[in-house]
Amino acid sequence: MHVLKIKLKDVLKQRNITQRQLESLSGVNQARVSQLCKPGRQEINLGILEKIAAALDITDISELIQFEEVPHIENEPDSK
């Protein structure tokens, strides 16, 4: 099974940018940035992602998000 992983926390760390600085650069509220940095995020607003990517001068979306394989749990019900 694959899940979507948001890599924003890693990107900010690599670029030595705080969530507050990203808020200033992108216009995206720091609380929302914080939510995107937490693992297990279920929904992503594409408009927010576009603002963040533009502020960080990211043109390849794989710098911000990727599919990550998670191990299948034997007794987990299928989501088919």
C-alpha positions in Angstrom: 0.0 0.0 0.0 1.2 3.5 -0.8 0.5 6.7 1.1 1.2 10.3 0.2 4.0 11.8 2.3 4.4 15.6 2.5 8.0 16.5 2.8 7.6 20.1 3.8 9.2 19.7 7.2 12.3 18.2 5.6 12.4 21.0 2.9 12.2 23.7 5.6 15.0 22.1 7.6 17.3 21.7 4.6 16.7 25.3 3.6 17.0 26.6 7.2 13.6 28.3 7.0 11.2 28.4 9.9 7.4 28.0 9.6 7.0 31.7 10.5 9.4 32.7 7.7 7.5 30.5 5.3 4.3 32.2 6.4 5.8 35.6 5.5 7.1 34.3 2.2 4.0 32.5 1.0 1.1 34.1 2.8 0.1 30.7 4.1 -0.9 30.9 7.8 1.8 29.3 10.2 -0.9 27.1 11.7 -1.6 25.5 8.3 2.1 25.2 7.6 2.4 23.4 10.9 -0.4 21.0 10.0 1.4 20.2 6.7 4.6 19.4 8.6 2.9 16.8 10.7 2.9 13.1 9.6 -0.3 11.5 8.5 -2.0 14.5 6.9 -5.1 13.3 5.1 -6.0 16.2 2.9 -3.9 18.7 0.9 -5.2 21.9 -0.5 -3.5 22.3 -3.9 -3.8 26.1 -3.8 -1.8 26.1 -0.5 0.7 23.7 -2.0 1.1 26.0 -5.0 1.8 29.1 -2.8 4.4 27.2 -0.8 6.1 25.8 -3.9 6.2 29.3 -5.4 7.6 30.9 -2.2 10.3 28.2 -2.0 11.0 28.4 -5.8 10.1 24.7 -6.2 9.2 23.6 -9.7 9.3 19.8 -9.2 6.4 18.8 -6.9 8.3 15.7 -5.9 10.4 18.0 -3.7 7.3 18.5 -1.6 5.3 15.3 -1.9 5.9 11.7 -2.7 4.3 8.3 -2.5 5.7 6.1 0.2 5.2 2.4 0.6 3.8 1.3 4.0 3.9 -2.4 5.0 0.7 -4.3 4.8 -0.6 -5.4 8.1 -1.9 -9.0 8.0 -5.2 -8.5 9.8 -5.9 -5.1 8.3 -9.2 -5.0 6.4 -8.9 -4.3 2.7 -10.0 -0.8 1.6 -11.2 -2.0 -1.8 
